[in-house]
Amino acid sequence: MLYALLIYADPEPVLRGRDDDDEMSQHFKLAADLRERNAYVASEALGPALRTVRVRDGRPLLTDGPHAETKEMVGGFYIVDCQDLAEAEAIAARIPPSARGAVEVRAVMHVDGWDYGATAARQRHTFS
């Protein structure tokens, strides 16, 4: 089953160029382990929110940055293929920012008719 692991952390160290090399080596090690177990699907680091887009009355409304004022931001994500929620939670606990921020675990849901391309063989959760 696919799970999205959303990484929430204080962006200041990264934005100021003080990203921790040891932390990155932990990410590399985790990704290599997940690949070895065929549990790795994807991961990306995300920059700060640039714009929030809403369509109102058929017209786009653009605002700078995120909607909510918060110290933490979504700084990245992993998509992992796990046997169950417990395995996804164990992987989330290994993501370095979980020690000072948070990692949110979400089920990746199946949408009938969607073209999943290269990940089509991976099992998704169904709406119940």
N, C-alpha and C positions, 0 to 999 in steps of 0.2 A: 504494500500500500504506500502511496506517495504522501509525504508530509512536507510542508513548507516550514522552515525554521527561520523566523524573522529576528534579526539581531538589532536590539535597541541599546544604544550606548551614547555617552557624551561625545559629541563630534569634535570638541576643541583640540584634543591632542593630534588628531589626524589633520584637521584644518591648519594647525600651526606647524605641521611638519615634524611632530614629535611622536610619530607612530612607533610603537615598540617592536623592535626587530624580533625579540623573543616571542612576542605574541604572534607575529606573522609566521614564524617557524612552526608554532603550534597549529596554526591554520593549515599550513602545507602538510604537516604530519597527519592531521585529521583527514584532509581530503585524500591523501594517498591511501590511508587505511580504508576509507569508505570506497575508493575505487577498487582496491584489492578485494573487498567483500561484495562488489557489484551493487553497492547501496548508493553510490554517488550518482546523481543525475545532473545537477548544475549548482553553481554558486556564483555570486557576484558581489562586489563591493559597490555601495551606492554613495554618491555625493549628496550634499544638502539639497533639499527641495528647491527647485528654481521657480516654479509657478504652480499654482493651483488653478485648475480649469473647471468651471461650472457652466453649463448651458442653461440659460434662463430665457424664456420667451423666444426660443430658437436662436439666440445669439450667445456666443461665448463670453463669459465674464472671467477675466484673468486677474489674479491677485498674486503678489510676490510671496514666495515661500510657502510653508505649510499653514494649514488653517489653525491648528492649535499651538499655543505657546507652551513649550516644554523643553526641559534641559536635554532630554534624550531624543534621538531621532533614529529612524530606521537606517542603519548603516550598511546593511547587507543582508544576504539571505543564502540559505542552502535549500535545495530540493533533494530529499533523500527517499530512498525506497526501503521501507522497513517491514518487518513481520507484523508489528503492532505498535500501538501508542507508547508502550513502555520502552521499546527500542528507540523510538524517535526521541523520547524524553532523555534517555541515556546519552544519545548523540548530542542533543541540545546542551546538556550539562558539560560536554567536552569542548564546546565552542568558547574560546578564550574570553570574550566580553561577558559571558554569563557570570563571571566572578565579580564584576563591578556594575553591570547593567542588567539586561534581561534578554532572554531568548524566548519568543512566543512560538508555540507549536500549533500549527493548523493543518487540518486534513486538506489534501488536494482533491477537489470534487470532480466527478465525471459529468460531462455535459453531452447528452446524446447528440450525435451528428457533428460534433466538433472534430476537425482534422488535427490530431495530435502529432503528426509528422513522425520524427525520429523516436519519440517517447510513447508511441501508440501502444506498445506491448506492455508498458508499465501499468499496474492496476491502480485505479483511482477509487475514492470513496463514492458511494451513491447517496443521493438525497433520500432521507427516510421520513 
